[in-house]
């Protein structure tokens, strides 16, 4: 796999994890997204591990191919 493809996959996985981690705060009526304030939800390291686990086989294969 080309390094650029792997870099894009890692970037996308990290973006998905961060989007899962932060959520817009709710307003007084309980409507989400009404505020610019975001609230972290859960453990970012755990979400990153989970997101990167799906591309782990490709990263391992690329690592083996580099030797």
C-alpha positions as a Markdown table, in Angstrom:
| # | Residue | x | y | z |
|---|---|---|---|---|
| 1 | Unk | 0.0 | 0.0 | 0.0 |
| 2 | Unk | 1.2 | 3.5 | -0.8 |
| 3 | Unk | 2.3 | 5.6 | 2.2 |
| 4 | Unk | -0.2 | 8.3 | 1.2 |
| 5 | Unk | -3.1 | 5.9 | 1.3 |
| 6 | Unk | -2.1 | 4.7 | 4.8 |
| 7 | Unk | -1.6 | 8.3 | 5.9 |
| 8 | Unk | -5.1 | 9.1 | 4.7 |
| 9 | Unk | -6.6 | 6.1 | 6.5 |
| 10 | Unk | -4.9 | 7.1 | 9.8 |
| 11 | Unk | -6.1 | 10.6 | 9.4 |
| 12 | Unk | -9.7 | 9.5 | 8.7 |
| 13 | Unk | -9.6 | 7.1 | 11.6 |
| 14 | Unk | -8.4 | 9.9 | 13.9 |
| 15 | Unk | -11.1 | 12.3 | 12.6 |
| 16 | Unk | -13.8 | 9.7 | 13.3 |
| 17 | Unk | -12.5 | 9.2 | 16.8 |
| 18 | Unk | -12.4 | 12.9 | 17.6 |
| 19 | Unk | -15.9 | 13.4 | 16.2 |
| 20 | Unk | -17.2 | 10.6 | 18.4 |
| 21 | Unk | -15.4 | 12.1 | 21.4 |
| 22 | Unk | -16.8 | 15.7 | 21.2 |
| 23 | Unk | -20.4 | 16.6 | 21.0 |
| 24 | Unk | -22.1 | 20.0 | 20.8 |
| 25 | Unk | -23.5 | 21.0 | 24.2 |
| 26 | Unk | -27.3 | 21.1 | 24.4 |
| 27 | Unk | -29.2 | 24.3 | 25.0 |
| 28 | Unk | -31.8 | 24.9 | 27.7 |
| 29 | Unk | -34.4 | 23.1 | 25.6 |
| 30 | Unk | -32.2 | 20.0 | 25.1 |
| 31 | Unk | -31.4 | 20.8 | 21.5 |
| 32 | Unk | -27.9 | 19.8 | 20.5 |
| 33 | Unk | -25.8 | 22.0 | 18.3 |
| 34 | Unk | -27.3 | 25.3 | 19.4 |
| 35 | Unk | -24.0 | 26.3 | 21.1 |
| 36 | Unk | -20.4 | 26.6 | 20.0 |
| 37 | Unk | -19.5 | 24.8 | 23.2 |
| 38 | Unk | -18.5 | 21.2 | 22.8 |
| 39 | Unk | -18.3 | 18.5 | 25.5 |
| 40 | Unk | -15.9 | 15.6 | 25.5 |
| 41 | Unk | -17.6 | 12.2 | 25.8 |
| 42 | Unk | -15.6 | 9.1 | 26.9 |
| 43 | Unk | -11.9 | 8.4 | 26.6 |
| 44 | Unk | -10.1 | 9.8 | 23.6 |
| 45 | Unk | -7.3 | 7.3 | 23.8 |
| 46 | Unk | -9.8 | 4.4 | 23.8 |
| 47 | Unk | -11.7 | 5.9 | 20.9 |
| 48 | Unk | -8.4 | 6.3 | 18.9 |
| 49 | Unk | -7.4 | 2.7 | 19.6 |
| 50 | Unk | -10.8 | 1.5 | 18.5 |
| 51 | Unk | -10.7 | 3.6 | 15.3 |
| 52 | Unk | -7.2 | 2.5 | 14.4 |
| 53 | Unk | -7.9 | -1.1 | 15.1 |
| 54 | Unk | -9.9 | -1.3 | 11.9 |
| 55 | Unk | -6.9 | -0.3 | 9.8 |
| 56 | Unk | -4.3 | -2.2 | 11.9 |
| 57 | Unk | -4.0 | -5.1 | 9.4 |
| 58 | Unk | -3.1 | -2.7 | 6.6 |
| 59 | Unk | -0.5 | -0.9 | 8.8 |
| 60 | Unk | 1.0 | -4.2 | 9.9 |
| 61 | Unk | 1.2 | -5.4 | 6.3 |
| 62 | Unk | 2.9 | -2.2 | 5.3 |
| 63 | Unk | 5.4 | -2.6 | 8.1 |
| 64 | Unk | 6.3 | -6.1 | 7.1 |
| 65 | Unk | 6.6 | -5.1 | 3.5 |
| 66 | Unk | 9.1 | -2.3 | 4.4 |
| 67 | Unk | 11.7 | -4.9 | 5.6 |
